Amino acid sequence: MTEYIVKSAVKDRLDDQNVAADFYDALDEDVAELLDDAARRAADNDRKTVQARDL
């Protein structure tokens, strides 16, 4: 599976929190689903460009 997130960026954002290894997998799955949904919405609106409003 493609990784969509940058683990070091997540760790930086969560600052002093510990991050479990399975969190990254779950987050990556959510991002993949979000991207699929956005692409589908753009296609449903006869666009090839995914825009912020597709989120």
CHARMM internal coordinates of N, CA and C (Angstrom, degrees):
IC EDIT
DIST 1 N 1 CA 1.4525
DIST 1 CA 1 C 1.5300
ANGL 1 N 1 CA 1 C 108.76
DIST 1 C 2 N 1.3080
ANGL 1 CA 1 C 2 N 115.97
DIHE 1 N 1 CA 1 C 2 N 143.83
DIST 2 N 2 CA 1.4499
ANGL 1 C 2 N 2 CA 121.92
DIHE 1 CA 1 C 2 N 2 CA 177.44
DIST 2 CA 2 C 1.5169
ANGL 2 N 2 CA 2 C 109.75
DIHE 1 C 2 N 2 CA 2 C -73.02
DIST 2 C 3 N 1.3018
ANGL 2 CA 2 C 3 N 115.88
DIHE 2 N 2 CA 2 C 3 N 140.58
DIST 3 N 3 CA 1.4604
ANGL 2 C 3 N 3 CA 119.52
DIHE 2 CA 2 C 3 N 3 CA 175.24
DIST 3 CA 3 C 1.5233
ANGL 3 N 3 CA 3 C 108.29
DIHE 2 C 3 N 3 CA 3 C -95.66
DIST 3 C 4 N 1.3179
ANGL 3 CA 3 C 4 N 115.83
DIHE 3 N 3 CA 3 C 4 N 125.33
DIST 4 N 4 CA 1.4568
ANGL 3 C 4 N 4 CA 121.78
DIHE 3 CA 3 C 4 N 4 CA -177.72
DIST 4 CA 4 C 1.5169
ANGL 4 N 4 CA 4 C 112.91
DIHE 3 C 4 N 4 CA 4 C -99.43
DIST 4 C 5 N 1.3017
ANGL 4 CA 4 C 5 N 116.33
DIHE 4 N 4 CA 4 C 5 N -16.82
DIST 5 N 5 CA 1.4551
ANGL 4 C 5 N 5 CA 119.23
DIHE 4 CA 4 C 5 N 5 CA -176.65
DIST 5 CA 5 C 1.5264
ANGL 5 N 5 CA 5 C 110.62
DIHE 4 C 5 N 5 CA 5 C -107.32
DIST 5 C 6 N 1.3097
ANGL 5 CA 5 C 6 N 115.86
DIHE 5 N 5 CA 5 C 6 N 157.89
DIST 6 N 6 CA 1.4518
ANGL 5 C 6 N 6 CA 122.62
DIHE 5 CA 5 C 6 N 6 CA 176.09
DIST 6 CA 6 C 1.5273
ANGL 6 N 6 CA 6 C 106.50
DIHE 5 C 6 N 6 CA 6 C -105.77
DIST 6 C 7 N 1.3250
ANGL 6 CA 6 C 7 N 115.46
DIHE 6 N 6 CA 6 C 7 N 112.33
DIST 7 N 7 CA 1.4648
ANGL 6 C 7 N 7 CA 119.82
DIHE 6 CA 6 C 7 N 7 CA -174.60
DIST 7 CA 7 C 1.5153
ANGL 7 N 7 CA 7 C 112.38
DIHE 6 C 7 N 7 CA 7 C -57.83
DIST 7 C 8 N 1.3129
ANGL 7 CA 7 C 8 N 117.94
DIHE 7 N 7 CA 7 C 8 N -39.49
DIST 8 N 8 CA 1.4657
ANGL 7 C 8 N 8 CA 119.91
DIHE 7 CA 7 C 8 N 8 CA -178.84
DIST 8 CA 8 C 1.5277
ANGL 8 N 8 CA 8 C 110.99
DIHE 7 C 8 N 8 CA 8 C -66.18
DIST 8 C 9 N 1.3282
ANGL 8 CA 8 C 9 N 117.72
DIHE 8 N 8 CA 8 C 9 N -34.13
DIST 9 N 9 CA 1.4624
ANGL 8 C 9 N 9 CA 120.87
DIHE 8 CA 8 C 9 N 9 CA 177.41
DIST 9 CA 9 C 1.5215
ANGL 9 N 9 CA 9 C 111.13
DIHE 8 C 9 N 9 CA 9 C -68.07
DIST 9 C 10 N 1.3215
ANGL 9 CA 9 C 10 N 116.83
DIHE 9 N 9 CA 9 C 10 N -38.13
DIST 10 N 10 CA 1.4625
ANGL 9 C 10 N 10 CA 121.23
DIHE 9 CA 9 C 10 N 10 CA 177.30
DIST 10 CA 10 C 1.5233
ANGL 10 N 10 CA 10 C 109.46
DIHE 9 C 10 N 10 CA 10 C -64.38
DIST 10 C 11 N 1.3222
ANGL 10 CA 10 C 11 N 116.45
DIHE 10 N 10 CA 10 C 11 N -46.03
DIST 11 N 11 CA 1.4659
ANGL 10 C 11 N 11 CA 120.23
DIHE 10 CA 10 C 11 N 11 CA 179.29
DIST 11 CA 11 C 1.5288
ANGL 11 N 11 CA 11 C 111.00
DIHE 10 C 11 N 11 CA 11 C -61.38
DIST 11 C 12 N 1.3362
ANGL 11 CA 11 C 12 N 116.96
DIHE 11 N 11 CA 11 C 12 N -40.86
DIST 12 N 12 CA 1.4672
ANGL 11 C 12 N 12 CA 120.41
DIHE 11 CA 11 C 12 N 12 CA 178.35
DIST 12 CA 12 C 1.5235
ANGL 12 N 12 CA 12 C 110.73
DIHE 11 C 12 N 12 CA 12 C -63.26
DIST 12 C 13 N 1.3120
ANGL 12 CA 12 C 13 N 116.20
DIHE 12 N 12 CA 12 C 13 N -42.37
DIST 13 N 13 CA 1.4722
ANGL 12 C 13 N 13 CA 121.04
DIHE 12 CA 12 C 13 N 13 CA -178.21
DIST 13 CA 13 C 1.5247
ANGL 13 N 13 CA 13 C 111.81
DIHE 12 C 13 N 13 CA 13 C -66.59
DIST 13 C 14 N 1.3195
ANGL 13 CA 13 C 14 N 116.46
DIHE 13 N 13 CA 13 C 14 N -37.28
DIST 14 N 14 CA 1.4628
ANGL 13 C 14 N 14 CA 120.68
DIHE 13 CA 13 C 14 N 14 CA -178.45
DIST 14 CA 14 C 1.5259
ANGL 14 N 14 CA 14 C 111.81
DIHE 13 C 14 N 14 CA 14 C -85.71
DIST 14 C 15 N 1.3188
ANGL 14 CA 14 C 15 N 115.72
DIHE 14 N 14 CA 14 C 15 N 1.82
DIST 15 N 15 CA 1.4548
ANGL 14 C 15 N 15 CA 124.91
DIHE 14 CA 14 C 15 N 15 CA 170.25
DIST 15 CA 15 C 1.5231
ANGL 15 N 15 CA 15 C 113.98
DIHE 14 C 15 N 15 CA 15 C 48.59
DIST 15 C 16 N 1.3276
ANGL 15 CA 15 C 16 N 118.18
DIHE 15 N 15 CA 15 C 16 N -102.64
DIST 16 N 16 CA 1.4661
ANGL 15 C 16 N 16 CA 121.80
DIHE 15 CA 15 C 16 N 16 CA -173.05
DIST 16 CA 16 C 1.5249
ANGL 16 N 16 CA 16 C 113.60
DIHE 15 C 16 N 16 CA 16 C -90.39
DIST 16 C 17 N 1.3210
ANGL 16 CA 16 C 17 N 118.24
DIHE 16 N 16 CA 16 C 17 N 3.38
DIST 17 N 17 CA 1.4623
ANGL 16 C 17 N 17 CA 121.92
DIHE 16 CA 16 C 17 N 17 CA -179.39
DIST 17 CA 17 C 1.5249
ANGL 17 N 17 CA 17 C 110.63
DIHE 16 C 17 N 17 CA 17 C -82.45
DIST 17 C 18 N 1.2870
ANGL 17 CA 17 C 18 N 116.71
DIHE 17 N 17 CA 17 C 18 N 148.04
DIST 18 N 18 CA 1.4638
ANGL 17 C 18 N 18 CA 121.55
DIHE 17 CA 17 C 18 N 18 CA 169.20
DIST 18 CA 18 C 1.5201
ANGL 18 N 18 CA 18 C 107.92
DIHE 17 C 18 N 18 CA 18 C -83.67
DIST 18 C 19 N 1.3101
ANGL 18 CA 18 C 19 N 116.53
DIHE 18 N 18 CA 18 C 19 N 146.51
DIST 19 N 19 CA 1.4639
ANGL 18 C 19 N 19 CA 121.00
DIHE 18 CA 18 C 19 N 19 CA -178.46
DIST 19 CA 19 C 1.5291
ANGL 19 N 19 CA 19 C 108.26
DIHE 18 C 19 N 19 CA 19 C -122.44
DIST 19 C 20 N 1.3289
ANGL 19 CA 19 C 20 N 115.96
DIHE 19 N 19 CA 19 C 20 N 120.70
DIST 20 N 20 CA 1.4618
ANGL 19 C 20 N 20 CA 121.16
DIHE 19 CA 19 C 20 N 20 CA 178.71
DIST 20 CA 20 C 1.5256
ANGL 20 N 20 CA 20 C 109.60
DIHE 19 C 20 N 20 CA 20 C -72.35
DIST 20 C 21 N 1.3164
ANGL 20 CA 20 C 21 N 116.78
DIHE 20 N 20 CA 20 C 21 N 148.38
DIST 21 N 21 CA 1.4611
ANGL 20 C 21 N 21 CA 122.05
DIHE 20 CA 20 C 21 N 21 CA -178.11
DIST 21 CA 21 C 1.5286
ANGL 21 N 21 CA 21 C 112.03
DIHE 20 C 21 N 21 CA 21 C -58.63
DIST 21 C 22 N 1.3293
ANGL 21 CA 21 C 22 N 117.52
DIHE 21 N 21 CA 21 C 22 N -38.39
DIST 22 N 22 CA 1.4673
ANGL 21 C 22 N 22 CA 119.41
DIHE 21 CA 21 C 22 N 22 CA -177.94
DIST 22 CA 22 C 1.5255
ANGL 22 N 22 CA 22 C 112.32
DIHE 21 C 22 N 22 CA 22 C -72.29
DIST 22 C 23 N 1.3246
ANGL 22 CA 22 C 23 N 118.11
DIHE 22 N 22 CA 22 C 23 N -16.00
DIST 23 N 23 CA 1.4636
ANGL 22 C 23 N 23 CA 121.60
DIHE 22 CA 22 C 23 N 23 CA 176.93
DIST 23 CA 23 C 1.5213
ANGL 23 N 23 CA 23 C 110.34
DIHE 22 C 23 N 23 CA 23 C -61.63
DIST 23 C 24 N 1.3404
ANGL 23 CA 23 C 24 N 116.40
DIHE 23 N 23 CA 23 C 24 N -42.40
DIST 24 N 24 CA 1.4600
ANGL 23 C 24 N 24 CA 120.30
DIHE 23 CA 23 C 24 N 24 CA -178.80
DIST 24 CA 24 C 1.5255
ANGL 24 N 24 CA 24 C 111.81
DIHE 23 C 24 N 24 CA 24 C -62.77
DIST 24 C 25 N 1.3190
ANGL 24 CA 24 C 25 N 116.88
DIHE 24 N 24 CA 24 C 25 N -41.01
DIST 25 N 25 CA 1.4659
ANGL 24 C 25 N 25 CA 120.64
DIHE 24 CA 24 C 25 N 25 CA 178.09
DIST 25 CA 25 C 1.5255
ANGL 25 N 25 CA 25 C 111.00
DIHE 24 C 25 N 25 CA 25 C -63.18
DIST 25 C 26 N 1.3242
ANGL 25 CA 25 C 26 N 116.60
DIHE 25 N 25 CA 25 C 26 N -44.06
DIST 26 N 26 CA 1.4646
ANGL 25 C 26 N 26 CA 120.89
DIHE 25 CA 25 C 26 N 26 CA -179.61
DIST 26 CA 26 C 1.5345
ANGL 26 N 26 CA 26 C 110.55
DIHE 25 C 26 N 26 CA 26 C -65.89
DIST 26 C 27 N 1.3220
ANGL 26 CA 26 C 27 N 116.45
DIHE 26 N 26 CA 26 C 27 N -41.58
DIST 27 N 27 CA 1.4589
ANGL 26 C 27 N 27 CA 120.41
DIHE 26 CA 26 C 27 N 27 CA 178.71
DIST 27 CA 27 C 1.5208
ANGL 27 N 27 CA 27 C 110.75
DIHE 26 C 27 N 27 CA 27 C -64.62
DIST 27 C 28 N 1.3103
ANGL 27 CA 27 C 28 N 116.89
DIHE 27 N 27 CA 27 C 28 N -41.96
DIST 28 N 28 CA 1.4543
ANGL 27 C 28 N 28 CA 121.37
DIHE 27 CA 27 C 28 N 28 CA 179.18
DIST 28 CA 28 C 1.5330
ANGL 28 N 28 CA 28 C 111.07
DIHE 27 C 28 N 28 CA 28 C -62.30
DIST 28 C 29 N 1.3259
ANGL 28 CA 28 C 29 N 117.13
DIHE 28 N 28 CA 28 C 29 N -40.20
DIST 29 N 29 CA 1.4684
ANGL 28 C 29 N 29 CA 121.04
DIHE 28 CA 28 C 29 N 29 CA 177.00
DIST 29 CA 29 C 1.5298
ANGL 29 N 29 CA 29 C 110.78
DIHE 28 C 29 N 29 CA 29 C -63.72
DIST 29 C 30 N 1.3204
ANGL 29 CA 29 C 30 N 116.86
DIHE 29 N 29 CA 29 C 30 N -41.68
DIST 30 N 30 CA 1.4676
ANGL 29 C 30 N 30 CA 120.48
DIHE 29 CA 29 C 30 N 30 CA 179.05
DIST 30 CA 30 C 1.5287
ANGL 30 N 30 CA 30 C 110.94
DIHE 29 C 30 N 30 CA 30 C -64.29
DIST 30 C 31 N 1.3239
ANGL 30 CA 30 C 31 N 117.03
DIHE 30 N 30 CA 30 C 31 N -40.76
DIST 31 N 31 CA 1.4620
ANGL 30 C 31 N 31 CA 120.67
DIHE 30 CA 30 C 31 N 31 CA 178.73
DIST 31 CA 31 C 1.5256
ANGL 31 N 31 CA 31 C 110.11
DIHE 30 C 31 N 31 CA 31 C -65.20
DIST 31 C 32 N 1.3263
ANGL 31 CA 31 C 32 N 117.51
DIHE 31 N 31 CA 31 C 32 N -42.79
DIST 32 N 32 CA 1.4692
ANGL 31 C 32 N 32 CA 121.00
DIHE 31 CA 31 C 32 N 32 CA 178.38
DIST 32 CA 32 C 1.5268
ANGL 32 N 32 CA 32 C 110.61
DIHE 31 C 32 N 32 CA 32 C -59.76
DIST 32 C 33 N 1.3217
ANGL 32 CA 32 C 33 N 116.76
DIHE 32 N 32 CA 32 C 33 N -43.22
DIST 33 N 33 CA 1.4639
ANGL 32 C 33 N 33 CA 120.96
DIHE 32 CA 32 C 33 N 33 CA 178.84
DIST 33 CA 33 C 1.5309
ANGL 33 N 33 CA 33 C 111.02
DIHE 32 C 33 N 33 CA 33 C -65.31
DIST 33 C 34 N 1.3140
ANGL 33 CA 33 C 34 N 116.62
DIHE 33 N 33 CA 33 C 34 N -40.21
DIST 34 N 34 CA 1.4664
ANGL 33 C 34 N 34 CA 121.43
DIHE 33 CA 33 C 34 N 34 CA 178.26
DIST 34 CA 34 C 1.5278
ANGL 34 N 34 CA 34 C 110.51
DIHE 33 C 34 N 34 CA 34 C -62.38
DIST 34 C 35 N 1.3169
ANGL 34 CA 34 C 35 N 116.82
DIHE 34 N 34 CA 34 C 35 N -42.26
DIST 35 N 35 CA 1.4623
ANGL 34 C 35 N 35 CA 120.84
DIHE 34 CA 34 C 35 N 35 CA 178.08
DIST 35 CA 35 C 1.5248
ANGL 35 N 35 CA 35 C 111.89
DIHE 34 C 35 N 35 CA 35 C -65.10
DIST 35 C 36 N 1.3297
ANGL 35 CA 35 C 36 N 116.58
DIHE 35 N 35 CA 35 C 36 N -42.69
DIST 36 N 36 CA 1.4686
ANGL 35 C 36 N 36 CA 120.68
DIHE 35 CA 35 C 36 N 36 CA 177.73
DIST 36 CA 36 C 1.5212
ANGL 36 N 36 CA 36 C 111.19
DIHE 35 C 36 N 36 CA 36 C -61.09
DIST 36 C 37 N 1.3286
ANGL 36 CA 36 C 37 N 116.40
DIHE 36 N 36 CA 36 C 37 N -44.23
DIST 37 N 37 CA 1.4666
ANGL 36 C 37 N 37 CA 120.91
DIHE 36 CA 36 C 37 N 37 CA -179.99
DIST 37 CA 37 C 1.5253
ANGL 37 N 37 CA 37 C 111.08
DIHE 36 C 37 N 37 CA 37 C -64.06
DIST 37 C 38 N 1.3246
ANGL 37 CA 37 C 38 N 116.88
DIHE 37 N 37 CA 37 C 38 N -41.12
DIST 38 N 38 CA 1.4649
ANGL 37 C 38 N 38 CA 120.58
DIHE 37 CA 37 C 38 N 38 CA -179.90
DIST 38 CA 38 C 1.5258
ANGL 38 N 38 CA 38 C 110.54
DIHE 37 C 38 N 38 CA 38 C -65.79
DIST 38 C 39 N 1.3207
ANGL 38 CA 38 C 39 N 117.11
DIHE 38 N 38 CA 38 C 39 N -42.22
DIST 39 N 39 CA 1.4627
ANGL 38 C 39 N 39 CA 120.60
DIHE 38 CA 38 C 39 N 39 CA 178.87
DIST 39 CA 39 C 1.5253
ANGL 39 N 39 CA 39 C 110.68
DIHE 38 C 39 N 39 CA 39 C -64.35
DIST 39 C 40 N 1.3178
ANGL 39 CA 39 C 40 N 116.46
DIHE 39 N 39 CA 39 C 40 N -40.66
DIST 40 N 40 CA 1.4674
ANGL 39 C 40 N 40 CA 120.84
DIHE 39 CA 39 C 40 N 40 CA 178.72
DIST 40 CA 40 C 1.5323
ANGL 40 N 40 CA 40 C 110.76
DIHE 39 C 40 N 40 CA 40 C -63.65
DIST 40 C 41 N 1.3278
ANGL 40 CA 40 C 41 N 116.57
DIHE 40 N 40 CA 40 C 41 N -41.60
DIST 41 N 41 CA 1.4698
ANGL 40 C 41 N 41 CA 119.44
DIHE 40 CA 40 C 41 N 41 CA 179.98
DIST 41 CA 41 C 1.5274
ANGL 41 N 41 CA 41 C 110.80
DIHE 40 C 41 N 41 CA 41 C -65.14
DIST 41 C 42 N 1.3240
ANGL 41 CA 41 C 42 N 116.61
DIHE 41 N 41 CA 41 C 42 N -41.74
DIST 42 N 42 CA 1.4702
ANGL 41 C 42 N 42 CA 119.71
DIHE 41 CA 41 C 42 N 42 CA 177.83
DIST 42 CA 42 C 1.5293
ANGL 42 N 42 CA 42 C 110.06
DIHE 41 C 42 N 42 CA 42 C -61.60
DIST 42 C 43 N 1.3186
ANGL 42 CA 42 C 43 N 117.05
DIHE 42 N 42 CA 42 C 43 N -44.96
DIST 43 N 43 CA 1.4672
ANGL 42 C 43 N 43 CA 120.88
DIHE 42 CA 42 C 43 N 43 CA 179.74
DIST 43 CA 43 C 1.5309
ANGL 43 N 43 CA 43 C 111.01
DIHE 42 C 43 N 43 CA 43 C -63.39
DIST 43 C 44 N 1.3285
ANGL 43 CA 43 C 44 N 116.50
DIHE 43 N 43 CA 43 C 44 N -39.86
DIST 44 N 44 CA 1.4674
ANGL 43 C 44 N 44 CA 120.46
DIHE 43 CA 43 C 44 N 44 CA 178.72
DIST 44 CA 44 C 1.5238
ANGL 44 N 44 CA 44 C 111.75
DIHE 43 C 44 N 44 CA 44 C -63.04
DIST 44 C 45 N 1.3291
ANGL 44 CA 44 C 45 N 116.19
DIHE 44 N 44 CA 44 C 45 N -24.24
DIST 45 N 45 CA 1.4669
ANGL 44 C 45 N 45 CA 121.62
DIHE 44 CA 44 C 45 N 45 CA 178.99
DIST 45 CA 45 C 1.5268
ANGL 45 N 45 CA 45 C 111.38
DIHE 44 C 45 N 45 CA 45 C -101.22
DIST 45 C 46 N 1.3320
ANGL 45 CA 45 C 46 N 116.19
DIHE 45 N 45 CA 45 C 46 N 21.79
DIST 46 N 46 CA 1.4693
ANGL 45 C 46 N 46 CA 123.35
DIHE 45 CA 45 C 46 N 46 CA 177.67
DIST 46 CA 46 C 1.5244
ANGL 46 N 46 CA 46 C 113.15
DIHE 45 C 46 N 46 CA 46 C 54.60
DIST 46 C 47 N 1.3390
ANGL 46 CA 46 C 47 N 115.70
DIHE 46 N 46 CA 46 C 47 N 39.82
DIST 47 N 47 CA 1.4594
ANGL 46 C 47 N 47 CA 120.57
DIHE 46 CA 46 C 47 N 47 CA 176.74
DIST 47 CA 47 C 1.5192
ANGL 47 N 47 CA 47 C 109.23
DIHE 46 C 47 N 47 CA 47 C -121.59
DIST 47 C 48 N 1.3280
ANGL 47 CA 47 C 48 N 115.92
DIHE 47 N 47 CA 47 C 48 N 146.15
DIST 48 N 48 CA 1.4580
ANGL 47 C 48 N 48 CA 120.87
DIHE 47 CA 47 C 48 N 48 CA 172.78
DIST 48 CA 48 C 1.5201
ANGL 48 N 48 CA 48 C 110.55
DIHE 47 C 48 N 48 CA 48 C -97.93
DIST 48 C 49 N 1.3127
ANGL 48 CA 48 C 49 N 115.95
DIHE 48 N 48 CA 48 C 49 N -9.91
DIST 49 N 49 CA 1.4630
ANGL 48 C 49 N 49 CA 120.92
DIHE 48 CA 48 C 49 N 49 CA -179.60
DIST 49 CA 49 C 1.5151
ANGL 49 N 49 CA 49 C 109.73
DIHE 48 C 49 N 49 CA 49 C -99.52
DIST 49 C 50 N 1.3145
ANGL 49 CA 49 C 50 N 115.68
DIHE 49 N 49 CA 49 C 50 N 121.57
DIST 50 N 50 CA 1.4704
ANGL 49 C 50 N 50 CA 121.01
DIHE 49 CA 49 C 50 N 50 CA 175.96
DIST 50 CA 50 C 1.5219
ANGL 50 N 50 CA 50 C 107.32
DIHE 49 C 50 N 50 CA 50 C -82.04
DIST 50 C 51 N 1.3155
ANGL 50 CA 50 C 51 N 115.80
DIHE 50 N 50 CA 50 C 51 N 128.43
DIST 51 N 51 CA 1.4619
ANGL 50 C 51 N 51 CA 120.90
DIHE 50 CA 50 C 51 N 51 CA -176.60
DIST 51 CA 51 C 1.5328
ANGL 51 N 51 CA 51 C 109.88
DIHE 50 C 51 N 51 CA 51 C -118.10
DIST 51 C 52 N 1.3276
ANGL 51 CA 51 C 52 N 114.96
DIHE 51 N 51 CA 51 C 52 N 166.42
DIST 52 N 52 CA 1.4631
ANGL 51 C 52 N 52 CA 120.51
DIHE 51 CA 51 C 52 N 52 CA -179.09
DIST 52 CA 52 C 1.5245
ANGL 52 N 52 CA 52 C 111.48
DIHE 51 C 52 N 52 CA 52 C -55.00
DIST 52 C 53 N 1.3006
ANGL 52 CA 52 C 53 N 116.92
DIHE 52 N 52 CA 52 C 53 N -36.30
DIST 53 N 53 CA 1.4702
ANGL 52 C 53 N 53 CA 120.31
DIHE 52 CA 52 C 53 N 53 CA -178.80
DIST 53 CA 53 C 1.5264
ANGL 53 N 53 CA 53 C 112.71
DIHE 52 C 53 N 53 CA 53 C -65.64
DIST 53 C 54 N 1.3330
ANGL 53 CA 53 C 54 N 117.57
DIHE 53 N 53 CA 53 C 54 N -15.15
DIST 54 N 54 CA 1.4618
ANGL 53 C 54 N 54 CA 120.79
DIHE 53 CA 53 C 54 N 54 CA 178.41
DIST 54 CA 54 C 1.5174
ANGL 54 N 54 CA 54 C 112.17
DIHE 53 C 54 N 54 CA 54 C -77.61
DIST 54 C 55 N 1.3092
ANGL 54 CA 54 C 55 N 116.47
DIHE 54 N 54 CA 54 C 55 N -11.70
DIST 55 N 55 CA 1.4636
ANGL 54 C 55 N 55 CA 119.85
DIHE 54 CA 54 C 55 N 55 CA 176.87
DIST 55 CA 55 C 1.5050
ANGL 55 N 55 CA 55 C 109.34
DIHE 54 C 55 N 55 CA 55 C -77.23
END
COOR INIT
IC SEED 1 N 1 CA 1 C
IC BUILD
